[in-house]
Amino acid sequence: MIRFGTVGTGWITDAFISGTLLRQELELTAVCSRDRAKGEAFGARYGTPAVFTDPAAMAESNLLDAVYIASPNVLHGQQARLFLEHGKHVICEKPIAVTPEELASLQQLAEEKGLVYMEAIMMMHLPAREALKKAVGQIGRVTTASFDFSQLSSKYPAYERGETPNIFNPVCCTGSLMDLGIYCVYPALDLFGEPEEISASAGFLRTGADGWGTAVLRYPDKQVTLTWSKVGQSRLGSQILGDQGTVTLESISCLTGIRRWEKDGTAHTVWSSEEKATLMGWEAHSFARFIRDPAGTRPEQAEVARMAMAVSRVMAEIRRKAGIHFPGWEEHDR
């Protein structure tokens, strides 16, 4: 059993731990929270893991072999470096790093130390990923696709009260693109590769964070439109249009509710729905496999790393084109 710790005690950490429990490959042995009482209450739901209030102390501990990082985006890179330098495998919530330069440095460090360092992005590890690719291959010549992830934030009422939740605070390197837009970028690049041209725009909140945005990815033979928002709720989903049919997705982030439509309107179910814990269990399973069998999974690890870097490059270009800036990172956005 691979022993792991968590940095962060939010709902996403809960979901990841639930996913590991379904697989029985990872054992939770440590929890890190700035608030000890909160960390102890969180850990109590999963037995009696050790509780840390300092990531450095946790990284130095011999109680864990790996870590799942779900802290604010601005901390992802420095915390990943800390754990990698102490010989711990790292799976980090998206975005895995703020800039491509930061990601490249950390990927190199992980390679030098023989450690797994991967982004916790569900779609790269789901069986539905290959089912989607097969369905897209059955709809003829694709010229147009539109991917949308617009979800009204649970933190929006706090924002409306005049507060500044982390998710709407540029200091944390957050906002709509980094939180939701990335889920549109991943399948676009996975299905069609990196575009030759990108245009983008965003709408900004009083905090300076982007609340919604759009990007258009242009290829020699197609155009892919991405939309995202944390201040409104979409109900229509995403679609890929071919000259022999159409593929629709209810959730682009989870790759659920996938249907393939023939030209006459006949619909075929490609993939239905799954529970959140099951969805996150797949990425936990990949993480465990990569750790246990580094040689046998090397091609998969290389593909995951390549995709993470490609997405990071495209995200950086979208931010540049849309005017999304994070304090202290301005030099990377020029």
C-alpha atoms as one frame of an Amber mdcrd trajectory, in Angstrom:
protein
   0.000   0.000   0.000   1.342   3.419  -0.958   1.156   5.868   1.950   0.050
   9.374   1.040  -0.733  12.688   2.624  -2.941  15.573   1.580  -2.330  19.302
   1.522  -5.718  20.999   1.708  -8.965  19.946   3.389 -11.615  21.142   0.931
 -14.326  19.156  -0.812 -12.004  18.216  -3.678  -9.636  16.520  -1.221 -12.599
  14.625   0.198 -13.504  13.450  -3.302  -9.948  12.333  -4.044  -9.688  10.370
  -0.805 -13.048   8.748  -1.559 -11.646   7.733  -4.933  -8.610   6.114  -3.306
 -10.859   4.163  -0.945 -12.612   2.596  -3.925  -9.263   1.406  -5.281  -7.484
   0.345  -2.069  -4.077   1.237  -3.506  -3.305   4.346  -1.480  -3.444   4.690
   2.301  -4.037   8.106   3.889  -1.413   8.594   6.616  -1.071  12.373   6.887
  -3.124  15.552   6.539  -1.802  19.105   6.323  -3.939  22.124   7.223  -2.958
  25.588   8.469  -5.626  25.123  11.161  -4.796  22.134  13.381  -8.363  21.754
  14.653  -9.665  21.745  11.110  -7.020  19.229  10.083  -7.858  16.943  12.977
 -11.571  17.119  12.229 -10.920  16.352   8.585  -8.566  13.472   9.347 -10.970
  11.971  11.879 -13.299  11.091   9.008 -10.639   8.755   7.649  -9.194   7.120
  10.733  -6.277   8.686  12.563  -3.772  10.123  10.068  -1.027  12.374  11.412
  -1.914  16.070  11.277   0.584  18.737  10.206   0.228  22.508  10.053   3.476
  23.033   8.141   4.014  21.488   4.677   7.799  21.491   5.268   7.429  19.316
   8.362   5.129  16.991   6.447   7.594  16.754   3.555  10.357  15.751   5.984
   8.210  13.064   7.601   8.782   9.363   6.960   5.046   8.705   7.356   4.280
   9.155   3.659   5.587   8.176   0.248   3.441  10.538  -1.795   1.257  13.626
  -1.544  -1.908  15.012  -3.074  -1.782  18.825  -3.262  -5.045  20.780  -3.310
  -3.968  24.154  -1.965  -4.531  27.547  -3.683  -3.031  27.621  -7.181  -0.272
  30.070  -6.261   1.163  27.465  -3.839   1.090  24.480  -6.197   4.554  24.963
  -7.640   6.447  25.728  -4.442   4.742  22.939  -2.514   5.331  20.424  -5.300
   9.020  21.399  -5.299   9.185  20.987  -1.531   7.821  17.446  -1.611   9.794
  16.396  -4.682  13.012  17.600  -3.067  12.189  15.390  -0.087  11.678  12.324
  -2.259   7.875  12.266  -2.302   5.753  11.477  -5.363   3.336  14.305  -6.193
  -0.135  14.471  -7.689  -1.240  18.098  -7.801  -4.635  19.584  -8.507  -5.039
  21.577 -11.683  -3.491  23.825 -12.702  -0.359  21.876 -11.837   1.723  25.049
 -12.166   1.027  28.700 -12.900   3.369  28.980 -15.889   4.965  26.590 -18.417
   8.380  27.644 -17.110   7.491  26.625 -13.580   6.101  23.323 -14.836   9.189
  22.549 -16.944  11.456  23.092 -13.946   9.399  20.775 -11.751   9.091  18.081
 -14.419  12.872  18.122 -14.743  13.307  17.839 -10.968  10.927  14.866 -10.813
  12.745  13.172 -13.691  16.122  13.643 -11.996  14.830  12.141  -8.760  12.883
   9.307 -10.385   9.588  10.491  -8.916   6.040  10.677 -10.245   4.794  14.236
 -10.713   1.410  14.522 -12.390  -1.598  16.784 -12.708  -4.832  15.657 -11.067
  -7.002  16.050 -14.159  -9.741  13.453 -14.433 -10.235  13.213 -18.200  -6.716
  11.960 -18.954  -7.361   8.810 -16.916 -10.999   8.009 -17.641 -12.100   5.068
 -19.827 -14.524   7.549 -21.404 -11.536   9.331 -22.978 -10.947   6.549 -25.502
 -14.688   6.100 -26.026 -14.929   9.805 -26.902 -12.050   9.563 -29.372 -13.680
   6.571 -31.056 -17.006   8.406 -31.343 -15.328  11.477 -32.842 -13.675   9.202
 -35.388 -17.144   8.064 -36.511 -18.635  11.462 -37.387 -16.601  12.227 -40.480
 -14.680  15.431 -41.110 -14.766  17.666 -38.043 -14.628  21.393 -38.723 -16.284
  22.863 -35.640 -16.381  22.104 -31.925 -17.555  24.053 -28.901 -16.604  23.122
 -25.349 -18.245  24.855 -22.409 -17.798  24.627 -18.654 -19.883  27.309 -16.987
 -20.774  26.639 -13.387 -22.078  29.169 -10.885 -19.565  29.227  -8.056 -20.630
  28.296  -4.540 -18.422  31.220  -3.478 -20.311  33.747  -5.615 -22.722  34.774
  -2.807 -19.684  35.627  -0.655 -18.281  37.686  -3.516 -21.607  39.519  -3.839
 -21.466  40.325  -0.115 -18.220  42.173  -0.756 -15.860  39.398   0.321 -12.905
  38.128  -1.733 -12.893  34.321  -1.747  -9.644  32.697  -2.866 -11.231  31.574
  -6.125 -11.909  35.216  -7.048  -8.556  36.542  -5.824  -5.866  37.069  -8.507
  -3.194  36.952  -5.797  -4.008  33.236  -5.536  -3.555  32.831  -9.327  -7.174
  31.785  -9.623 -10.230  32.839 -11.582 -12.572  31.261 -14.078  -9.987  30.209
 -16.664  -7.647  28.498 -14.222 -10.504  26.795 -12.376 -12.882  25.809 -15.187
 -11.464  26.828 -18.548  -8.642  24.321 -18.206 -11.239  21.537 -18.460 -12.068
  22.794 -21.970  -8.438  23.179 -23.040  -7.509  19.600 -22.158  -9.999  17.789
 -24.462  -9.417  20.309 -27.252  -5.689  19.524 -27.278  -6.218  15.818 -26.658
  -8.544  15.498 -29.652  -7.058  18.022 -32.061  -3.548  18.924 -30.884  -2.124
  22.385 -30.277  -3.670  25.116 -32.444  -1.760  27.336 -34.822  -3.538  30.469
 -33.575  -5.412  31.525 -30.433  -7.678  34.477 -29.737  -9.260  35.079 -26.339
 -11.196  37.533 -24.207 -12.404  37.620 -20.615 -14.786  39.482 -18.336 -13.451
  40.730 -15.019 -14.895  41.082 -11.524 -14.233  43.930  -9.089 -11.452  41.840
  -7.489  -9.566  41.736 -10.787 -10.275  38.034 -11.310 -11.742  36.793 -14.572
 -15.332  35.706 -14.009 -15.941  34.367 -17.526 -14.160  34.051 -20.828 -13.903
  32.716 -24.359 -11.066  31.375 -26.480 -11.028  30.396 -30.129  -8.456  27.803
 -31.195  -7.786  27.868 -34.923  -6.425  24.908 -36.873  -5.794  24.595 -40.631
  -9.045  22.639 -41.045 -11.180  23.489 -38.015 -12.094  25.970 -35.307 -12.702
  25.098 -31.664 -14.493  27.545 -29.370 -14.038  27.315 -25.605 -16.274  29.116
 -23.101 -16.224  29.121 -19.324 -17.799  31.015 -16.436 -18.037  30.980 -12.649
 -20.836  33.537 -12.520 -23.496  31.610 -14.442 -24.719  28.045 -14.950 -24.734
  26.419 -18.386 -27.346  23.787 -19.266 -26.460  22.948 -22.872 -23.108  21.159
 -22.632 -20.546  20.750 -25.425 -20.535  19.410 -28.989 -18.280  18.321 -31.823
 -19.648  18.676 -35.349 -18.638  16.416 -38.224 -20.058  16.110 -41.739 -21.353
  12.605 -40.898 -22.697  13.244 -37.414 -22.322  15.020 -34.111 -20.969  14.154
 -30.669 -22.472  15.876 -27.634 -21.257  15.889 -24.023 -23.257  16.876 -20.979
 -20.064  17.376 -18.952 -16.773  18.259 -20.611 -14.917  18.029 -17.287 -16.123
  14.535 -16.396 -16.640  13.204 -19.955 -20.107  12.047 -19.002 -23.374  12.123
 -20.889 -21.639  11.483 -24.226 -23.847  10.772 -27.243 -23.093  10.241 -30.907
 -25.753  11.517 -33.303 -26.166  10.330 -36.862 -27.167  12.740 -39.630 -30.797
  11.638 -39.399 -30.945  12.482 -35.699 -30.556   8.942 -34.362 -28.680   9.086
 -31.040 -26.332   6.468 -29.577 -25.223   6.582 -25.946 -21.425   6.451 -25.767
 -20.955   7.062 -22.045 -23.443   7.834 -19.304 -22.664   9.172 -15.821 -20.451
   8.209 -12.877 -20.084   9.313  -9.279 -17.411  11.911  -8.460 -15.456   9.477
  -6.298 -15.393   6.947  -9.149 -14.176   9.605 -11.570 -11.356  10.683  -9.252
 -10.570   7.077  -8.469  -9.238   6.669 -11.998  -6.593   9.386 -11.584  -5.666
   7.942  -8.179  -5.316   4.537  -9.839  -2.971   5.959 -12.485  -0.901   7.683
  -9.796  -0.518   4.399  -7.896   0.334   2.456 -11.064   2.950   5.008 -12.080
   4.600   4.725  -8.643   4.511   0.924  -8.499   5.637   0.297 -12.081   7.745
   3.235 -13.332   9.275   1.300 -16.212   6.077  -0.327 -17.438   4.092   2.915
 -17.315   6.783   5.200 -18.749   4.941   5.805 -22.065   1.771   6.766 -20.168
   3.694   9.035 -17.824   5.387  10.711 -20.771   2.028  11.324 -22.438   0.544
  12.773 -19.246   3.561  15.069 -18.829   3.474  16.138 -22.485  -0.212  16.990
 -22.281   0.245  18.933 -19.042   2.931  21.046 -20.703   0.900  21.611 -23.881
  -2.102  22.708 -21.823   0.083  24.991 -19.714   1.418  26.686 -22.855  -2.053
  27.223 -24.283  -3.381  28.480 -20.939  -0.535  31.001 -20.767  -1.349  32.249
 -24.268  -5.053  32.549 -23.448  -4.187  34.590 -20.367  -1.938  36.827 -22.428
  -4.531  37.388 -25.142  -7.369  37.889 -22.635  -5.429  40.219 -20.340  -5.577
  37.921 -17.306  -2.752  38.811 -14.927  -1.621  37.594 -11.526   0.363  39.880
  -9.168   4.016  38.869  -9.129   3.761  36.850 -12.337   3.518  39.751 -14.787
   6.832  39.026 -16.479   5.491  35.664 -17.632   2.432  37.233 -19.272   4.223
  39.572 -21.653
